[in-house]
Amino acid sequence: MVWLLVLVAVLFWLARPVMGPFVVAGVIAYAFSPVVGAVRNRTGLPRALIALLGMAAAVILIGLALWAFGGAVSRELDLLIRGGPDAVALLLRQLVGSDSITIGTRTITVKELGNELQSALTGLLQSPGTALRYAEGVSKAALDSVLALIVTFYLLADGTRFRDVTLRFLAPADRARTLRIVEHIQVVLGRWLRGQLLLVVLVAVVVYVVLGPILGVRYSGAIAVLTGVLEIIPLVGPLIAAAIAGTIAFSSGGAGLAVAVIVFYTVLRQIEDQVVMPIVIGRAVHLHPVVTIFAVIVGLSTFGVLGGLLAVPTAAAVNVALHDFYGDELGPLEVGAQDRHDPADPAST
C-alpha cells in the first residue's frame, strides 16, 4: 500500500503541468456527485444522463448570461482599464496635495505619471508579444475548459466506480471508516463549491445595485463583476476589489463617495462573513484566519493560482479528516443535519 501511494504521488508530480483541468474537474464532480446521486434515486435515470443534462443546463445558463450582459460588461471593463491611470493620478494629486511629486532631485507631475501609466498599459496591451501570449492563453484556456468538461462528465457518471475500486486496496475493517471520512469531506467540499458559486453571483448583484443605481459610481457593472470574481480569492481578493472601487469612486465623486464605497464594502464583508457564509457554505468550512493565510500562501507558492484557489477547501478537507480521527480531542464538527449521510438510507449514500 505504501509503495502504491508513493507511485501515485510520483505520477501526480510528473503530471503536474497538465493537472489543472483534471483537478478542476475532480473538485466539481466531487462537489456535485451527491446531487446527481439524489436525482438518480428520485427519478431512476442513469447517472450519465443526469450529468449530461445538468452540464448542458449549466452551459446554456452561462451562455445566456454572457449574451445578455457580456457586451455591456466588456465595454465597461475596457473603459475602466483606459480610465484607471487617470483615476490613480487624481487620487495621488489629492493625497499629495499638489500637482507634482519630488523624488530625490527629480520632480514628476501627476499628469506625467498618469500619462506614463496610460502609455505603459496601452503598449503592454498592444505589443505583438503580449498579443501572441494573450492568444496562446485564450487557446489554452479554451482547450482546458473543454477537457475539464469532458472529465467532469465521466467523473460524475462513473465516480462511484473509482471510489469502490480505491476502497478495495484497503483492509475490510478500514473501508467503513474511510468511506465515512470521504463522505464527510464530500459534504464540506460540496457546500464550499456550491456556496462559492452562489456568493459570486450574490455579491456581484448587490455591488452593482448599490454602486450603480444608489451611489452612481462609474463602471459599476465592471466593478461588480470584478468584485464577484475576486471573491473567489481568499483574503486578498476582497481587499483588491475594495481598493479598485474606492479609487474609481474617488475619481468620479470625491472623498465623500469614496468613503461611502469603502464603508459599504466593509459592511458587505462583515455581513458575508457573519451571516451569509455560515448559512450558505456552513460552519464546517470555516477555518482560523492563520490557517487560511498559511494554506493560501503554500498553495500559491506550490501550484500557482490554482493552488491558491483550492487551498481553503483542501485545508477544510484536512480539518474534516482530523475531526473524524480525533473528534473527542478537537471538539464536535458542525455539519448540518440535512448534509449527514445515513448508511441505512440509500438516498443519502
C-alpha positions as CSV (number, residue, x, y, z in Angstrom):
1,M,0.0,0.0,0.0
2,V,2.9,2.4,0.9
3,W,4.6,1.7,-2.4
4,L,1.3,2.2,-4.3
5,L,0.9,5.6,-2.6
6,V,4.4,6.6,-3.4
7,L,3.9,5.6,-7.1
8,V,0.7,7.6,-7.3
9,A,2.4,10.7,-5.7
10,V,5.3,10.4,-8.2
11,L,2.9,10.2,-11.1
12,F,1.0,13.2,-10.0
13,W,4.2,15.2,-9.5
14,L,5.4,14.3,-13.0
15,A,2.0,15.2,-14.5
16,R,1.6,18.5,-12.6
17,P,2.0,20.7,-15.7
18,V,-1.3,19.2,-17.2
19,M,-3.1,18.5,-13.9
20,G,-5.1,21.7,-13.9
21,P,-8.2,20.6,-15.9
22,F,-8.2,17.2,-14.1
23,V,-8.1,18.9,-10.6
24,V,-10.9,21.3,-11.5
25,A,-13.0,18.5,-13.0
26,G,-12.4,16.4,-9.9
27,V,-13.4,19.1,-7.5
28,I,-16.6,19.9,-9.5
29,A,-17.5,16.3,-9.8
30,Y,-16.8,15.6,-6.2
31,A,-19.0,18.5,-5.1
32,F,-21.9,17.8,-7.4
33,S,-21.8,14.0,-7.2
34,P,-24.3,13.9,-4.2
35,V,-26.7,16.0,-6.3
36,V,-26.5,13.5,-9.2
37,G,-27.0,10.6,-6.8
38,A,-30.0,12.2,-5.2
39,V,-31.6,12.9,-8.6
40,R,-30.9,9.3,-9.7
41,N,-32.5,7.9,-6.6
42,R,-35.6,10.0,-7.1
43,T,-36.0,9.5,-10.8
44,G,-34.3,6.3,-11.6
45,L,-32.5,7.8,-14.5
46,P,-28.9,6.8,-15.3
47,R,-26.1,8.9,-13.8
48,A,-24.6,9.6,-17.2
49,L,-27.9,11.1,-18.5
50,I,-28.4,13.2,-15.3
51,A,-24.8,14.5,-15.6
52,L,-25.2,15.3,-19.3
53,L,-28.5,17.2,-18.7
54,G,-27.1,19.1,-15.7
55,M,-23.9,20.2,-17.6
56,A,-25.9,21.2,-20.6
57,A,-28.2,23.3,-18.5
58,A,-25.2,25.0,-16.8
59,V,-23.6,25.7,-20.2
60,I,-26.8,27.2,-21.5
61,L,-27.3,29.4,-18.5
62,I,-23.7,30.7,-18.7
63,G,-24.1,31.3,-22.4
64,L,-27.3,33.2,-21.9
65,A,-25.7,35.3,-19.1
66,L,-22.8,36.2,-21.4
67,W,-25.2,37.0,-24.3
68,A,-27.3,39.3,-22.1
69,F,-24.6,41.1,-20.1
70,G,-21.2,40.2,-21.7
71,G,-21.2,43.1,-24.2
72,A,-22.0,45.8,-21.6
73,V,-19.6,44.5,-19.0
74,S,-16.8,44.1,-21.6
75,R,-17.3,47.7,-22.7
76,E,-17.2,48.9,-19.1
77,L,-14.1,46.9,-18.4
78,D,-12.4,48.4,-21.4
79,L,-13.3,51.9,-20.2
80,L,-12.2,51.0,-16.7
81,I,-8.8,49.9,-17.9
82,R,-8.4,53.0,-20.0
83,G,-9.6,55.4,-17.3
84,G,-7.7,53.7,-14.5
85,P,-4.5,55.7,-14.8
86,D,-6.4,58.9,-14.7
87,A,-8.2,57.8,-11.5
88,V,-4.9,56.9,-9.9
89,A,-3.4,60.2,-10.9
90,L,-6.3,62.1,-9.4
91,L,-6.1,60.1,-6.2
92,L,-2.3,60.8,-6.0
93,R,-3.0,64.5,-6.5
94,Q,-5.4,64.6,-3.6
95,L,-3.2,62.6,-1.4
96,V,0.0,64.6,-2.1
97,G,-1.8,67.9,-2.1
98,S,-0.1,69.3,-5.2
99,D,0.3,68.6,-8.9
100,S,3.9,67.3,-8.6
101,I,5.9,64.7,-6.6
102,T,9.6,65.2,-5.8
103,I,11.7,62.1,-5.5
104,G,15.3,62.9,-4.8
105,T,16.3,65.5,-7.3
106,R,13.6,64.7,-9.8
107,T,10.1,66.3,-9.9
108,I,7.3,64.4,-11.5
109,T,3.9,65.9,-12.2
110,V,0.8,63.8,-11.5
111,K,-0.2,64.3,-15.1
112,E,3.0,62.9,-16.4
113,L,2.6,59.9,-14.1
114,G,-0.9,59.3,-15.4
115,N,0.4,59.6,-19.0
116,E,3.2,57.1,-18.2
117,L,0.8,54.7,-16.7
118,Q,-1.6,55.0,-19.7
119,S,1.3,54.6,-22.2
120,A,2.7,51.6,-20.4
121,L,-0.7,49.9,-20.2
122,T,-1.5,50.7,-23.8
123,G,1.9,49.5,-25.0
124,L,1.5,46.3,-23.0
125,L,-1.9,45.6,-24.4
126,Q,-0.9,46.4,-28.0
127,S,2.6,44.9,-28.2
128,P,2.9,41.9,-30.6
129,G,4.4,39.7,-27.8
130,T,1.5,40.4,-25.5
131,A,-1.0,39.8,-28.2
132,L,0.7,36.4,-29.0
133,R,0.8,35.4,-25.4
134,Y,-2.8,36.5,-25.0
135,A,-3.9,34.4,-27.9
136,E,-2.0,31.4,-26.6
137,G,-3.5,31.9,-23.2
138,V,-7.0,32.1,-24.6
139,S,-6.4,29.0,-26.7
140,K,-5.1,27.0,-23.8
141,A,-7.9,28.2,-21.5
142,A,-10.5,27.1,-24.1
143,L,-8.8,23.7,-24.6
144,D,-8.5,23.2,-20.8
145,S,-12.2,24.2,-20.3
146,V,-13.3,21.6,-22.9
147,L,-11.1,18.9,-21.3
148,A,-12.4,19.8,-17.8
149,L,-16.0,19.5,-19.1
150,I,-15.3,16.0,-20.6
151,V,-13.5,14.8,-17.5
152,T,-16.2,16.2,-15.2
153,F,-18.9,14.3,-17.2
154,Y,-17.0,11.0,-16.9
155,L,-16.3,11.5,-13.2
156,L,-20.0,12.3,-12.5
157,A,-21.1,9.3,-14.4
158,D,-18.6,6.8,-13.1
159,G,-17.2,8.4,-10.0
160,T,-18.6,5.8,-7.6
161,R,-16.8,3.1,-9.5
162,F,-13.4,4.9,-9.0
163,R,-14.3,5.2,-5.3
164,D,-15.2,1.5,-5.0
165,V,-12.0,0.4,-6.8
166,T,-9.9,2.5,-4.5
167,L,-11.6,1.1,-1.4
168,R,-10.6,-2.4,-2.4
169,F,-7.0,-1.6,-1.7
170,L,-7.9,-1.1,1.9
171,A,-8.4,-3.8,4.6
172,P,-12.1,-4.7,5.0
173,A,-12.0,-3.3,8.6
174,D,-10.9,0.1,7.4
175,R,-13.3,0.5,4.5
176,A,-16.3,1.7,6.5
177,R,-14.4,4.4,8.4
178,T,-12.6,5.5,5.2
179,L,-15.9,5.8,3.4
180,R,-17.4,7.8,6.2
181,I,-14.5,10.3,6.1
182,V,-14.7,10.5,2.3
183,E,-18.5,11.3,2.6
184,H,-17.9,14.0,5.3
185,I,-15.2,15.6,3.1
186,Q,-17.6,15.4,0.1
187,V,-20.2,17.3,2.2
188,V,-17.8,20.1,3.1
189,L,-16.3,20.5,-0.4
190,G,-19.8,20.3,-2.0
191,R,-21.1,23.1,0.3
192,W,-18.0,25.1,-0.3
193,L,-18.1,25.0,-4.1
194,R,-21.9,25.5,-4.4
195,G,-21.7,28.2,-1.9
196,Q,-18.8,30.0,-3.7
197,L,-20.8,30.0,-6.9
198,L,-23.8,31.4,-5.2
199,L,-21.7,34.1,-3.4
200,V,-20.0,35.2,-6.6
201,V,-23.4,35.9,-8.2
202,L,-24.9,37.4,-5.0
203,V,-22.0,39.7,-4.3
204,A,-21.9,40.9,-7.9
205,V,-25.6,41.7,-8.0
206,V,-25.5,43.5,-4.6
207,V,-22.4,45.5,-5.6
208,Y,-24.0,46.5,-8.9
209,V,-27.2,47.7,-7.3
210,V,-25.5,49.7,-4.6
211,L,-22.7,51.2,-6.7
212,G,-24.8,51.9,-9.8
213,P,-28.4,53.0,-9.1
214,I,-27.9,54.1,-5.5
215,L,-24.4,55.7,-5.3
216,G,-23.9,56.4,-9.0
217,V,-20.3,55.2,-9.3
218,R,-18.9,54.9,-12.8
219,Y,-18.2,51.5,-14.3
220,S,-20.5,49.8,-11.7
221,G,-21.1,46.8,-13.9
222,A,-17.4,46.1,-14.4
223,I,-16.6,46.7,-10.8
224,A,-19.4,44.3,-9.7
225,V,-18.1,41.6,-12.0
226,L,-14.5,42.1,-10.7
227,T,-15.8,42.0,-7.1
228,G,-17.6,38.8,-7.7
229,V,-14.7,37.1,-9.4
230,L,-12.2,38.3,-6.8
231,E,-14.5,36.9,-4.1
232,I,-13.0,33.5,-5.0
233,I,-9.5,34.6,-3.9
234,P,-9.4,34.3,-0.1
235,L,-8.4,37.4,1.9
236,V,-6.7,39.3,-0.8
237,G,-9.5,39.3,-3.4
238,P,-12.0,41.4,-1.4
239,L,-9.2,43.9,-0.5
240,I,-8.3,44.4,-4.1
241,A,-11.9,44.8,-5.1
242,A,-12.5,47.4,-2.4
243,A,-9.4,49.3,-3.5
244,I,-10.5,49.4,-7.1
245,A,-14.0,50.5,-6.2
246,G,-12.7,53.2,-3.8
247,T,-10.3,54.6,-6.3
248,I,-12.9,54.9,-9.1
249,A,-15.4,56.4,-6.6
250,F,-12.9,59.0,-5.5
251,S,-12.1,60.0,-9.1
252,S,-15.8,60.3,-10.0
253,G,-17.4,61.7,-6.8
254,G,-14.6,62.8,-4.4
255,A,-13.7,61.7,-0.9
256,G,-17.3,61.5,0.3
257,L,-18.3,59.0,-2.3
258,A,-15.0,57.0,-1.8
259,V,-15.7,56.8,2.0
260,A,-19.2,55.6,1.3
261,V,-18.0,52.9,-1.0
262,I,-15.3,51.7,1.4
263,V,-17.9,51.6,4.2
264,F,-20.2,49.7,2.0
265,Y,-17.5,47.1,1.2
266,T,-16.7,46.8,4.9
267,V,-20.3,46.2,5.9
268,L,-20.8,43.8,3.0
269,R,-17.8,41.8,4.1
270,Q,-19.0,41.6,7.7
271,I,-22.5,40.5,6.6
272,E,-21.0,37.9,4.3
273,D,-18.6,36.5,7.0
274,Q,-21.1,36.5,9.9
275,V,-24.4,35.8,8.2
276,V,-24.3,34.6,4.6
277,M,-21.3,32.2,4.7
278,P,-22.4,30.2,7.8
279,I,-25.8,29.7,6.1
280,V,-24.7,29.1,2.5
281,I,-21.4,27.3,3.0
282,G,-21.7,26.1,6.6
283,R,-19.5,26.4,9.6
284,A,-17.7,23.2,8.8
285,V,-15.7,25.0,6.1
286,H,-14.7,27.9,8.4
287,L,-11.0,27.9,9.3
288,H,-8.9,30.1,11.6
289,P,-7.6,33.1,9.7
290,V,-4.0,32.0,10.4
291,V,-4.7,28.5,8.9
292,T,-6.4,30.2,5.9
293,I,-3.4,32.5,5.2
294,F,-0.9,29.7,5.6
295,A,-2.9,27.4,3.3
296,V,-3.3,30.1,0.6
297,I,0.4,31.0,0.7
298,V,1.5,27.4,0.4
299,G,-1.0,26.8,-2.4
300,L,0.2,29.8,-4.4
301,S,3.9,29.1,-4.0
302,T,3.5,25.4,-4.9
303,F,0.8,25.2,-7.6
304,G,0.3,28.8,-8.6
305,V,-3.2,30.4,-8.9
306,L,-5.0,27.1,-9.0
307,G,-3.3,26.1,-5.8
308,G,-4.3,29.3,-4.1
309,L,-7.9,28.9,-5.1
310,L,-8.0,25.3,-3.9
311,A,-6.0,25.9,-0.7
312,V,-9.0,26.7,1.5
313,P,-11.2,23.6,0.5
314,T,-8.1,21.4,0.8
315,A,-7.4,22.7,4.3
316,A,-11.1,22.2,5.2
317,A,-10.9,18.6,4.0
318,V,-7.9,18.0,6.2
319,N,-9.8,19.6,9.1
320,V,-12.7,17.2,8.5
321,A,-10.4,14.2,8.4
322,L,-8.7,15.3,11.7
323,H,-12.1,15.7,13.4
324,D,-13.1,12.2,12.2
325,F,-9.9,10.7,13.6
326,Y,-9.6,12.8,16.8
327,G,-13.1,14.1,17.3
328,D,-13.1,13.9,21.1
329,E,-9.9,15.9,21.4
330,L,-10.8,18.5,18.8
331,G,-14.4,19.0,19.7
332,P,-17.5,18.4,17.6
333,L,-17.6,19.3,13.9
334,E,-20.7,21.2,12.9
335,V,-22.3,19.7,9.8
336,G,-25.9,20.4,9.0
337,A,-28.3,17.6,9.7
338,Q,-29.5,17.8,6.1
339,D,-26.0,17.0,4.9
340,R,-25.4,14.0,7.1
341,H,-25.2,10.6,5.4
342,D,-27.3,7.8,6.8
343,P,-25.9,4.4,5.8
344,A,-29.3,2.8,6.1
345,D,-30.8,5.3,3.7
346,P,-29.8,4.6,0.0
347,A,-30.7,8.2,-1.0
348,S,-28.0,9.6,1.4
349,T,-25.2,7.5,0.0
